[in-house]
């Protein structure tokens, strides 16, 4: 069913005898479907951790999957660049 949302994104949670049910409505002008699917996977991961370990500290919760964390920490942070070891930083700036 198509519904026009009053908000950029609206997350609704309903509890019944079978558990929690989440639904989301969002502005398609602002969000791609795959972004919302990713956000919902984050929510599912957080809720699962809270259900399995109710006393868990917020700082211990993992939002990202192991794969996403690896990409962010090593993939995007791959800043190694070869440079002449016999030059100082000042030499390198002056060479530009």
N, C-alpha and C positions, 0 to 999 in steps of 0.2 A: 504494500500500500504506500503510495506516495504522499508524504506530508511535508508541508513547508514549515521549516523550523524558524522560530523567533530569534534563535541564537546561532552563532557561527558553528558551535558544536554543542550538542546536548546529550549527556550520558544519563541513562535512567537505569536504576537497579530495583528489581522487585523480588521480594522473598516470598516463597510459598512452600508447601510441604515437600516439594521435590528439590528445593535449594534456591540459589540466587539465579536470576535471569537478568542479563544486561542487554540493553539496546542502545543504539546510538543513532542520532540524526545529525546531519552536518551540511554545511554549505558546500555544494559541489563546485562553486566558483572559487572556493578557498582551499579545499582539500581534495586530493586524489583518493580514489577508493583504496589503493594499496597502502597509503599513509594511514587511513583509518583502520585497516586490517592490522597493520603493524602496531598501532596504538592499542588496539584491543588485545593483541597478543601480550603486550607489556602488562596490561591490566590483569589478564588471566594468570600470567606468571607471578605477579605480586599477590593476588588473592590465593593462589595455590600455596605459596610460601607461608602466608598468614594462617591458612587453615591447617597446614601440616605442623607449623611451629608457632602457636599463638603468642608465645613470649619473646619472639624474635625482635631484636632491636631494629628500628627503622634503618639505621646505618648498615645493617647486615643484609637488607633486602637487595636482591639482584633484579634489575629491570631488564637488562640486556641478556640475550642468549650468549653462550660461550663464543659462538662464531661472530656475533656482532661486536662483542668486547674485543676479540682478537683483531678484527678489522680496524676498529678505532685506535687501539693501542699500538699496533704494529704496522698495519697497512697504511693508514693516513699519516702516521707519524714517521714514516720512512724518509728521514731527512738527511741521511748520510750522503755526503758528496765528497768525491776525491779532491784533494787540494795539495799543492806542493808543501811538503813538510819542512823544507829548508827556507821558507818565506814567513815573515811575520804578517799579522793582519794588516798593518800599515803598508807593507810592501804590496799586498794584494789589492788594497784600495787604490794605491798610487798607480798600479798597473792597469786599472780600469780606465 
